[in-house]
Amino acid sequence: MKIGNNVLFELLRIEVAASKKYYIVFFVILVVFLSITIAMFSAAISVPAQYKKDLSDVYPNGAGVLISTLSNVDAIKNSGADYVTFHNSYATNLVTLKNGNKSLDDLSGEAHIFKNETNRNSYLSKIERPFISGRVWNASDNNGHYNIWLSAFVANALNVTVGGIVRPDIGYTFELNVIGIYEDHFITVKESTEEGNFYEIEIRDNPDFIISYDLVNMFAQVMGESIDLGTAYLEVYDVIDIAKIADKLTKENIDYLDFSNAVENVRALNLSKSLFWLLTFLLLFVGIFAVSNIISMIVNVREKGYGLYKMLGCETSGIIKICFLGLLFILILSLVIGIFCASLIGLYFQSFASNLFNIEFHIGLVWYAPLMVFTMHLLAFALYYLKFKRKFASISPLSILLEEK
């Protein structure tokens, strides 16, 4: 017998009345789990995103770590850093550069290793209009080519232009081809007189010359000094990448100095993301488990009633509608209430964190969080629906009525 709409709603009213206390429990538990899970889902997205933005604001030019020994240069090269700056006093601070009868000593230079990208991973790319003339660094310059970049100050003092030759006075004759000249970078510092009066002066804040690491290594060997005595500064353009660099260095047993605390801050960000997502999925699956068990309990309690409907001639599809329409309505109503409660929970945690930790952040309700959470619960609901439908269709009305609960 096919159930008409009037009969269907009357039987549905009877089912709701018969299972009222279970429906109330089902509704309350759903609201609790949906609201908390939606709030946690949103927090797992919005809080780390805001933390990441704050880190990017604190480190707008990226971040770096300092390595105090160069005993494992291969690991440094393979660290994934956007660029690496080497400092070795024997090779870059004690070199006298000559051009004909002109010379400059007590120079301070740098050695770099770069990725094969055009004018991106260079110290000079951080300076506005860095090159007066010449070409930018590329990967071929790390392959034993005797090339050098000079600051404008050194180039003027040696009277050398791009394409010219300079020679380092280290006891051996090396010809270094000047392939680039970059502008000097000045900063203002305060000095004081003997009387305690302060005045400002401008000083250059850039290396006198830049060469490849391979050439520094060659200089050190020629001078009989160990390259291990130098230091290296590994830097990334995106501060979030610095934790990956630190992990690779740790894996290679290389100690580093995180003087700006960038590594720890990024690791704290990654840890917070992991914890938020762990709690989100834990709440989601616990909620689904609880909801499934409550649905099972409601259906089992009313199973004899369903058997009576079937014995009276009601179709299986109509009985299943009676069973699940009320539950589906509660599920949808719980989602609406859960979204509102999730917003309140977000506001509470914002206030709580602000008062306890003096941290200001905003937990925004991500629009797709309710959709994702509801979809997971609806999937569990649909799976139980199919399971019950298959079970109910295979048994007789009499067996349902005689089944002991």
C-alpha positions as CSV (number, residue, x, y, z in Angstrom):
1,M,0.0,0.0,0.0
2,K,1.4,3.4,-1.0
3,I,1.4,6.0,1.7
4,G,-0.2,9.3,0.7
5,N,1.2,12.6,1.9
6,N,-1.5,13.1,4.5
7,V,-0.9,9.7,6.0
8,L,2.8,10.1,5.7
9,F,2.8,13.3,7.7
10,E,0.5,11.8,10.3
11,L,2.7,8.7,10.7
12,L,5.7,11.1,10.9
13,R,4.0,13.0,13.7
14,I,3.4,9.8,15.5
15,E,7.1,8.8,15.1
16,V,8.3,12.1,16.4
17,A,6.0,11.9,19.4
18,A,7.1,8.3,20.1
19,S,10.8,9.1,19.9
20,K,10.6,12.7,21.3
21,K,13.3,12.3,23.9
22,Y,15.7,10.6,21.5
23,Y,15.1,13.4,18.9
24,I,15.9,16.0,21.5
25,V,19.1,14.2,22.5
26,F,20.0,13.8,18.8
27,F,19.4,17.5,18.2
28,V,21.5,18.7,21.2
29,I,24.4,16.4,20.4
30,L,24.3,17.4,16.7
31,V,24.3,21.1,17.6
32,V,27.2,20.7,20.0
33,F,29.4,18.7,17.6
34,L,28.5,20.7,14.5
35,S,29.1,24.1,16.2
36,I,32.5,23.1,17.8
37,T,33.7,21.3,14.7
38,I,32.8,24.2,12.4
39,A,34.5,26.7,14.8
40,M,37.6,24.5,14.9
41,F,37.6,24.0,11.1
42,S,37.4,27.8,10.6
43,A,40.2,28.3,13.2
44,A,42.4,25.8,11.5
45,I,42.2,27.9,8.4
46,S,41.9,31.5,9.6
47,V,44.3,31.5,12.6
48,P,47.4,30.0,10.8
49,A,46.6,32.3,7.8
50,Q,46.7,35.3,10.0
51,Y,49.8,34.1,11.8
52,K,51.5,33.6,8.4
53,K,50.5,37.1,7.4
54,D,51.9,38.5,10.6
55,L,55.2,36.6,10.0
56,S,55.4,38.0,6.5
57,D,54.9,41.5,7.9
58,V,57.6,40.9,10.5
59,Y,60.0,39.4,7.9
60,P,59.1,41.3,4.7
61,N,62.4,40.5,3.0
62,G,62.5,36.9,4.0
63,A,64.7,35.4,6.7
64,G,68.0,33.6,7.1
65,V,70.2,31.4,9.4
66,L,73.9,31.7,10.0
67,I,76.2,28.7,9.9
68,S,79.5,29.1,11.7
69,T,81.5,26.3,9.9
70,L,81.8,25.4,6.3
71,S,82.8,21.8,6.8
72,N,79.9,20.5,4.8
73,V,79.5,22.9,1.9
74,D,77.7,20.3,-0.2
75,A,74.8,20.2,2.3
76,I,74.7,24.0,2.3
77,K,74.5,24.1,-1.4
78,N,71.7,21.5,-1.4
79,S,69.8,23.2,1.5
80,G,67.3,24.8,-0.8
81,A,68.1,28.3,0.3
82,D,67.3,31.0,-2.3
83,Y,70.8,32.3,-2.0
84,V,73.9,31.7,0.2
85,T,76.4,34.3,1.2
86,F,79.9,33.1,2.3
87,H,82.3,35.0,4.5
88,N,85.9,33.9,4.8
89,S,88.4,36.4,6.2
90,Y,91.4,34.9,4.5
91,A,89.8,35.0,1.1
92,T,87.5,38.0,1.2
93,N,88.9,40.4,3.8
94,L,92.7,40.1,3.2
95,V,92.7,40.5,-0.6
96,T,94.4,43.4,-2.2
97,L,92.9,44.2,-5.7
98,K,95.2,45.7,-8.3
99,N,94.7,47.3,-11.7
100,G,97.9,48.5,-13.2
101,N,99.6,50.7,-10.6
102,K,96.4,51.3,-8.6
103,S,95.6,49.0,-5.7
104,L,93.1,48.7,-2.8
105,D,93.7,46.7,0.3
106,D,91.6,45.8,3.5
107,L,88.7,45.1,1.3
108,S,85.6,43.2,2.5
109,G,84.0,40.9,0.0
110,E,81.4,38.2,-0.3
111,A,81.0,34.9,-2.0
112,H,77.7,33.6,-3.2
113,I,76.0,30.5,-4.5
114,F,72.9,31.1,-6.5
115,K,70.1,29.1,-8.1
116,N,69.9,29.2,-11.9
117,E,67.4,32.0,-12.0
118,T,67.9,35.4,-13.7
119,N,68.5,38.3,-11.4
120,R,66.3,36.9,-8.6
121,N,68.6,35.1,-6.1
122,S,71.2,37.8,-5.8
123,Y,72.3,40.0,-2.9
124,L,72.2,42.8,-5.4
125,S,68.6,42.2,-6.4
126,K,67.6,43.6,-3.0
127,I,69.1,47.0,-3.9
128,E,67.1,49.4,-6.1
129,R,68.9,49.8,-9.5
130,P,71.8,47.6,-8.3
131,F,73.9,47.6,-11.5
132,I,75.5,50.5,-13.1
133,S,76.5,48.3,-16.0
134,G,77.3,44.7,-16.7
135,R,75.2,41.5,-16.5
136,V,73.6,39.7,-13.6
137,W,74.8,36.5,-11.9
138,N,73.9,33.2,-13.3
139,A,74.7,29.5,-12.6
140,S,77.7,29.4,-15.0
141,D,79.5,31.9,-12.7
142,N,79.9,29.1,-10.1
143,N,81.8,26.8,-12.5
144,G,85.3,28.1,-12.0
145,H,85.1,31.2,-14.1
146,Y,87.3,34.0,-12.8
147,N,84.7,36.7,-12.6
148,I,84.2,39.5,-10.1
149,W,81.6,42.2,-9.3
150,L,82.9,45.5,-7.9
151,S,81.2,48.2,-6.0
152,A,81.2,51.6,-7.6
153,F,83.7,52.8,-4.9
154,V,86.2,50.1,-5.7
155,A,85.7,50.4,-9.5
156,N,86.3,54.2,-9.3
157,A,89.4,53.8,-7.0
158,L,90.9,51.2,-9.4
159,N,89.8,53.1,-12.5
160,V,88.3,50.0,-14.0
161,T,85.1,49.5,-16.0
162,V,83.1,46.5,-17.0
163,G,85.2,44.2,-19.2
164,G,88.4,45.3,-17.5
165,I,90.8,43.1,-15.5
166,V,91.7,43.2,-11.8
167,R,94.2,41.0,-10.1
168,P,94.2,39.8,-6.5
169,D,97.6,40.2,-4.7
170,I,97.9,36.8,-3.0
171,G,101.2,35.7,-4.4
172,Y,99.7,34.1,-7.5
173,T,98.6,35.8,-10.7
174,F,94.9,35.6,-11.2
175,E,93.1,37.7,-13.7
176,L,89.5,38.5,-12.7
177,N,87.2,39.7,-15.4
178,V,85.0,42.6,-14.1
179,I,81.5,41.6,-15.4
180,G,79.4,43.9,-13.2
181,I,79.6,47.1,-11.2
182,Y,76.9,47.9,-8.7
183,E,75.9,51.1,-6.9
184,D,77.0,51.8,-3.4
185,H,74.5,51.6,-0.6
186,F,74.8,54.2,2.1
187,I,73.4,54.3,5.6
188,T,73.4,57.1,8.2
189,V,75.0,56.5,11.5
190,K,75.6,58.6,14.6
191,E,79.1,59.4,15.9
192,S,80.1,61.4,18.9
193,T,83.0,63.8,19.6
194,E,85.2,63.8,22.7
195,E,82.9,66.4,24.2
196,G,80.0,64.1,23.8
197,N,78.3,65.9,20.9
198,F,76.7,63.7,18.3
199,Y,76.8,64.1,14.6
200,E,75.7,62.0,11.6
201,I,77.8,60.6,8.9
202,E,77.1,58.3,5.9
203,I,78.9,55.1,5.5
204,R,78.8,52.4,2.8
205,D,76.9,49.3,3.7
206,N,77.7,46.9,0.9
207,P,80.5,44.5,0.1
208,D,83.5,45.8,-1.8
209,F,83.4,42.9,-4.3
210,I,81.4,39.8,-4.9
211,I,82.8,36.5,-6.3
212,S,81.7,32.9,-6.5
213,Y,82.2,30.4,-3.7
214,D,84.5,28.3,-6.0
215,L,86.9,31.3,-6.4
216,V,86.9,31.9,-2.6
217,N,87.8,28.2,-2.1
218,M,90.6,28.6,-4.6
219,F,91.9,31.7,-2.9
220,A,91.9,29.9,0.5
221,Q,93.8,27.0,-0.9
222,V,96.4,29.2,-2.5
223,M,96.8,31.1,0.8
224,G,97.2,27.8,2.7
225,E,94.1,28.5,4.8
226,S,91.1,26.3,5.5
227,I,87.8,27.3,4.0
228,D,86.1,25.6,7.0
229,L,87.0,28.7,9.1
230,G,84.4,30.8,7.2
231,T,80.7,31.3,7.8
232,A,77.7,31.1,5.6
233,Y,74.4,33.0,5.7
234,L,71.5,31.1,4.1
235,E,68.5,33.2,3.2
236,V,65.0,32.7,1.7
237,Y,62.7,35.2,0.2
238,D,59.6,33.7,1.8
239,V,60.0,33.4,5.6
240,I,57.8,30.3,5.7
241,D,60.5,28.4,3.8
242,I,63.1,28.9,6.5
243,A,61.9,26.0,8.6
244,K,62.5,23.6,5.6
245,I,66.1,24.9,5.4
246,A,66.6,24.4,9.1
247,D,65.2,20.8,8.9
248,K,67.6,19.9,6.1
249,L,70.5,21.4,8.1
250,T,69.5,19.5,11.2
251,K,69.3,16.3,9.2
252,E,72.9,16.9,8.0
253,N,74.0,17.6,11.6
254,I,74.8,21.2,10.8
255,D,74.4,23.7,13.6
256,Y,72.9,27.0,12.7
257,L,72.1,30.3,14.5
258,D,68.5,31.4,14.3
259,F,69.3,34.9,15.5
260,S,65.9,36.4,14.4
261,N,63.9,33.5,15.8
262,A,62.3,33.0,12.3
263,V,62.8,29.3,12.4
264,E,61.0,28.9,15.8
265,N,58.2,31.2,14.7
266,V,57.6,29.2,11.5
267,R,57.7,26.0,13.5
268,A,55.2,27.4,15.9
269,L,53.0,28.2,12.9
270,N,53.3,24.7,11.5
271,L,52.6,23.2,15.0
272,S,49.5,25.3,15.4
273,K,48.2,24.2,12.0
274,S,48.8,20.6,12.8
275,L,47.1,20.8,16.2
276,F,44.1,22.7,14.8
277,W,43.6,20.1,12.1
278,L,44.1,17.2,14.4
279,L,41.4,18.6,16.8
280,T,39.1,19.3,13.8
281,F,39.3,15.8,12.4
282,L,39.1,14.3,15.9
283,L,35.9,16.2,16.6
284,L,34.5,15.4,13.2
285,F,34.9,11.7,13.5
286,V,33.9,11.5,17.1
287,G,30.8,13.5,16.2
288,I,30.0,11.2,13.2
289,F,30.4,8.2,15.5
290,A,28.1,9.7,18.1
291,V,25.5,10.7,15.5
292,S,25.5,7.3,13.9
293,N,25.0,5.5,17.2
294,I,22.1,7.8,18.2
295,I,20.5,7.2,14.8
296,S,20.9,3.5,15.2
297,M,19.4,3.7,18.7
298,I,16.4,5.6,17.5
299,V,15.8,3.2,14.6
300,N,16.2,0.1,16.8
301,V,13.7,1.5,19.4
302,R,11.1,2.0,16.7
303,E,11.8,-1.1,14.6
304,K,8.8,-3.0,15.9
305,G,6.6,0.0,14.9
306,Y,8.1,-0.1,11.4
307,G,7.3,-3.9,11.3
308,L,3.7,-3.1,12.2
309,Y,3.5,-0.6,9.4
310,K,4.9,-3.2,7.0
311,M,2.4,-5.8,8.2
312,L,-0.5,-3.4,7.6
313,G,0.7,-3.2,4.0
314,C,2.8,0.0,3.9
315,E,5.5,0.0,1.2
316,T,9.2,-0.3,2.3
317,S,10.0,3.1,0.7
318,G,7.2,4.8,2.6
319,I,8.3,3.3,6.0
320,I,11.9,4.4,5.4
321,K,10.7,7.9,4.6
322,I,8.9,7.9,8.0
323,C,12.1,6.7,9.6
324,F,14.5,9.2,8.2
325,L,12.6,12.4,7.2
326,G,12.4,13.5,10.8
327,L,16.1,12.7,11.4
328,L,17.1,14.6,8.2
329,F,15.1,17.7,9.3
330,I,16.9,17.7,12.6
331,L,20.2,17.3,10.9
332,I,19.5,20.4,8.7
333,L,18.1,22.4,11.6
334,S,21.2,21.5,13.7
335,L,23.4,22.8,11.0
336,V,21.7,26.2,11.0
337,I,21.9,26.5,14.8
338,G,25.5,25.1,14.7
339,I,26.6,27.9,12.3
340,F,25.3,30.5,14.7
341,C,26.9,28.8,17.7
342,A,30.2,28.4,15.9
343,S,30.3,32.2,15.4
344,L,29.8,32.7,19.1
345,I,32.5,30.2,19.9
346,G,34.9,32.1,17.6
347,L,34.2,35.3,19.3
348,Y,34.7,33.7,22.7
349,F,38.0,32.3,21.8
350,Q,39.1,35.6,20.4
351,S,38.3,37.3,23.7
352,F,39.9,34.4,25.7
353,A,43.2,34.5,23.8
354,S,43.3,38.3,24.0
355,N,42.8,38.4,27.8
356,L,45.0,35.4,28.6
357,F,47.9,35.7,26.1
358,N,47.5,39.3,25.0
359,I,47.2,38.1,21.4
360,E,44.9,39.8,19.0
361,F,43.6,37.7,16.2
362,H,40.3,37.1,14.3
363,I,38.7,33.7,13.9
364,G,36.6,34.2,10.8
365,L,33.9,31.7,10.0
366,V,35.1,30.3,6.7
367,W,32.1,29.9,4.4
368,Y,33.0,26.4,3.3
369,A,33.6,25.1,6.8
370,P,29.9,24.4,7.5
371,L,29.5,22.9,4.0
372,M,32.4,20.5,4.6
373,V,31.4,19.5,8.1
374,F,27.7,19.0,7.1
375,T,28.7,17.0,4.0
376,M,30.7,14.6,6.2
377,H,27.8,14.1,8.6
378,L,25.4,13.8,5.7
379,L,27.6,11.1,4.2
380,A,27.5,9.1,7.4
381,F,23.7,9.6,7.5
382,A,23.4,8.4,3.9
383,L,25.5,5.3,4.5
384,Y,23.4,4.4,7.5
385,Y,20.3,5.0,5.4
386,L,21.5,2.6,2.7
387,K,22.4,0.0,5.3
388,F,19.0,0.2,7.0
389,K,17.2,0.1,3.7
390,R,19.0,-3.0,2.6
391,K,18.4,-4.7,5.9
392,F,14.8,-3.7,6.2
393,A,14.0,-4.9,2.6
394,S,15.3,-8.4,3.3
395,I,13.3,-9.2,6.5
396,S,9.7,-10.0,7.0
397,P,7.2,-8.0,9.2
398,L,6.8,-11.0,11.5
399,S,10.5,-11.3,12.2
400,I,10.7,-7.6,13.1
401,L,7.7,-7.9,15.5
402,L,9.1,-11.0,17.2
403,E,12.7,-9.7,17.5
404,E,13.7,-9.2,21.1
405,K,15.3,-5.9,21.9
